[in-house]
Amino acid sequence: MEGQDIKITIIDRDGVAHDVDAPTDMAMNLMEVVRSYELAPEGTIGVCGGMAMCASCQCYVLSDTELPEIQDDEEAMLSEAFYVKDNSRLGCQIHITPELDGLKVELAPES
């Protein structure tokens, strides 16, 4: 049975917007979606493997999509990261769920 895909817009580090389909039934996170579509060069995103131990998957949330509350690990990592804004989140901590349909994010610059 096919799971539900949602539409997400990801603006890459060159400022190009990509409208992608993200599966909600594969327990993927936003960082993994970016990697699966190769929207960031290998080795520049998800360096720690999605453990909130690096900020290579930092992104800026541009839509008013309701996201899961930020957890301590993520908050601590963002407090040390570069280019952090009020709307910064770590992509690895944003799990793809049906509620995120229409999410729009921009990848933060490489630190």
Secondary structure by P-SEA (a helix, b strand, c coil): cccbbbbbbbbcccccccbbbbbccccccaaaaaaaaccccccccccccccccccccbbbbccccccccccaaaaaaaaacccccccccccccccccccccbbbbbbcccc
